[in-house]
Amino acid sequence: MKTKRILLPLLVAMGLALAEVSVAADNAGDSVKPNFSHAIPNIPGKSLVAVEVSYPPGGASMSHRHAHSAFIYAYVVSGQVVSQVEGQPARTYKAGEAFYEDPGAHHLVSRNASQTEPAKLLAVFVVETKDTALTTMDK
């Protein structure tokens, strides 16, 4: 019984990371790779999912929204990333800097600030485990 209680949330959380990758695969301006996924044991129904977002020179993500339950912490690992959520000005973040997105935020801009150097960020989601679609691209 204990194995089922641990294994099921882990499998669901792993599915969340894979869902993020499958959505991002349609997006030619960036690539997304799962980094970490785990149910949060002391917060029932919540998971922590981390993905690496890599931008080639001049690369960008399409505008998008994340799961309504998702609080996102983003850390720029290398290069510089321009980010803008609706209602806020665009801002350029350098390697070592971080930003966050509130649940339900509309992410209008997410792109590499450089036309010659790649950039990478680590996006960490605190999300309801049942939310399997982490990202929905704008049409």
C-alpha positions in Angstrom: 0.0 0.0 0.0 2.8 2.4 0.9 4.5 1.7 -2.4 1.4 2.7 -4.3 1.1 5.9 -2.3 4.6 6.9 -3.3 4.7 5.5 -6.8 1.5 7.0 -8.2 2.4 10.7 -7.4 5.9 10.1 -8.8 4.5 8.7 -12.0 2.0 11.6 -12.3 4.8 14.1 -11.7 7.0 12.5 -14.3 4.1 12.8 -16.7 3.9 16.5 -16.0 7.5 17.0 -17.1 6.9 15.0 -20.3 3.8 17.0 -21.0 5.9 20.2 -20.8 8.4 18.7 -23.3 5.7 17.6 -25.8 4.1 21.1 -25.8 7.5 22.8 -26.2 8.5 20.4 -29.0 6.0 22.3 -31.3 7.9 25.5 -30.6 10.8 26.0 -33.0 12.5 28.8 -31.1 13.5 26.9 -27.9 13.9 23.4 -26.6 12.7 22.1 -23.3 14.3 19.2 -21.4 13.0 17.6 -18.1 15.3 18.2 -15.2 13.4 17.1 -12.1 9.9 16.0 -11.1 8.6 14.9 -7.7 5.4 15.0 -5.7 5.8 17.2 -2.6 5.3 14.8 0.3 4.2 17.4 2.9 1.8 19.2 0.6 -0.7 16.7 -0.6 -1.7 17.2 -4.3 1.3 19.4 -5.2 4.4 18.5 -7.2 7.7 20.2 -8.0 8.6 20.0 -11.7 11.8 21.6 -13.2 12.7 21.9 -16.8 15.6 23.4 -18.7 14.7 25.8 -21.5 17.5 26.4 -24.0 17.4 29.2 -26.5 19.6 29.2 -29.6 20.9 32.6 -30.7 17.9 34.7 -31.5 15.5 32.0 -30.3 12.2 32.7 -28.6 9.2 30.9 -27.1 5.7 31.6 -28.4 3.5 33.6 -26.0 1.8 31.2 -23.6 0.1 30.5 -20.3 0.9 27.9 -17.7 -1.4 25.8 -15.6 -3.6 28.0 -13.4 -2.2 26.3 -10.3 1.5 26.8 -11.4 3.8 29.1 -9.5 7.0 29.4 -11.5 10.5 30.3 -10.4 12.9 30.8 -13.3 16.7 31.0 -12.9 18.9 32.1 -15.9 21.7 29.6 -16.1 23.6 31.1 -19.0 23.3 34.0 -21.4 20.6 36.6 -21.2 16.8 36.1 -21.4 14.1 38.7 -22.1 10.9 38.0 -20.2 7.6 39.8 -20.0 4.3 38.8 -18.4 1.1 40.7 -19.2 0.8 43.9 -17.3 4.5 44.2 -16.7 7.3 45.7 -18.7 9.8 43.4 -20.6 13.0 42.9 -18.6 16.3 41.3 -19.5 17.7 38.8 -17.0 21.4 37.9 -17.0 23.0 34.6 -15.9 22.6 34.2 -12.1 19.4 36.3 -12.0 15.9 35.0 -11.3 12.3 35.9 -11.7 8.9 34.4 -11.0 5.4 34.1 -12.6 2.2 34.0 -10.6 -0.4 31.3 -11.2 -2.4 32.1 -14.4 0.1 34.6 -15.7 0.1 35.3 -19.4 3.8 35.1 -20.6 4.0 37.4 -23.6 7.7 37.4 -24.2 10.4 34.8 -23.5 13.4 35.0 -25.7 17.2 35.0 -26.0 18.5 38.6 -25.7 21.4 37.7 -28.0 21.5 37.0 -31.7 25.0 35.4 -31.4 25.1 33.5 -28.1 22.8 30.8 -26.7 20.9 31.2 -23.4 19.4 28.7 -20.9 17.1 29.0 -18.0 15.8 26.6 -15.3 12.0 26.8 -14.8 10.7 25.3 -11.6 7.0 24.7 -11.3 5.1 24.3 -8.0 1.9 22.8 -9.5 -1.1 20.7 -8.6 -0.2 17.1 -9.4 -3.4 16.6 -11.4 -2.5 19.4 -13.8 -1.0 17.5 -16.7 -0.7 20.4 -19.2 1.9 22.7 -17.8 2.0 25.1 -20.9 -0.6 26.1 -23.4 0.6 28.1 -26.4 -1.4 31.1 -27.6 -3.1 30.5 -30.9 
